[in-house]
Amino acid sequence: MRRIGNKLHLLTYDAENRLTDLSGGVTASYVYDGDGNRVKETIGPTFGHELHESKRKDPEIRAN
């Protein structure tokens, strides 16, 4: 669990310590390619998009 702003969020990591899921107020999931680059981000139940910044590995989590 991690406190971001005034909310607690559950962050889930894979075996290589990459963030795969975020829940608690907002839900997100992430998919990585074989080189460890994040290639897909899904926020909420239906919004998903491919990431074009293949070097980006860490999420930017901002408190509201």
N, C-alpha and C positions, 0 to 999 in steps of 0.2 A: 504494500500500500504506500502511496505517496500523496502528500497533501500539496495541492496546487491551488493557490488562492485559499478559499474557505471550504473547498471540497476535497474529499478523499477519492483517489483513483487507484484502481488495481491495474498494474502494469505486468504483462506476461512476456517472458523472454524465451527464445529457443536455446538449443544446446550450445550455440555459438555466441550467446549473450546479445542477440539482436532483438529489439522490441518487436513482438508479433501482435499483441492485442493491448488495447487501452479501454477501460470501462469505468463508469462512475460519472454520470452527468452527460458524458458524450461517449460513444462507442466507436472505436476505430480498429482496423486490422491492417497489417502490412505484409507484403510478399517481397522476397529477395531473390535475386538471380544467383547463379553458382559462384560469382565473384564477391558476393556479400553486398551488392548494391541494391538498395530498395527500388523496386520496379513498379509496385502497385500499392496504392493506399485506398482504403475503403473507410468512409466516415458515415456512421449511422447505418441503418438497415439497407439502404439502397444506393447511396452516392458512392461511386468508386471512380478512380481515374488512374491512368498510367502516369508515372512520373518521368519527366524528360531530363531531370537533373540526375543522371546515373551515379554521380559521385556522392550524392546526399545519403548519409547513413543514419543520422540522428534526427529524431523528430523535434520540431519546435513546439513546445507545449506552453501555452500562455494562459494565465489566469484571467478570468473575466471579472 
